[in-house]
Amino acid sequence: MDLGTIKYKLNTVQYKTAEEFVGDLRLVFNNCYTYNSEAAEEYKYVLNIGLRNLKLGLSPSQIIKLTNV
């Protein structure tokens, strides 16, 4: 899953619920943590977004656990 696919799915009205959309966003975040090193800009960017949006000082593994609920 990537942001381009999410944009396409939004533009073509493929999400039936907000939960489907949020699930795809969580998958993008999880993939970023899984497939990038902590030194990668993508990893740092997603970590920053996740921490800012959650407004908590959580580690990436804690964020991943929260998004897998």
Secondary structure as GFF3:
##gff-version 3
##sequence-region A 1 69
A	DSSP	alpha_helix	3	11	.	.	.	ID=ss1
A	DSSP	alpha_helix	18	35	.	.	.	ID=ss2
A	DSSP	alpha_helix	41	54	.	.	.	ID=ss3
A	DSSP	alpha_helix	60	67	.	.	.	ID=ss4
###
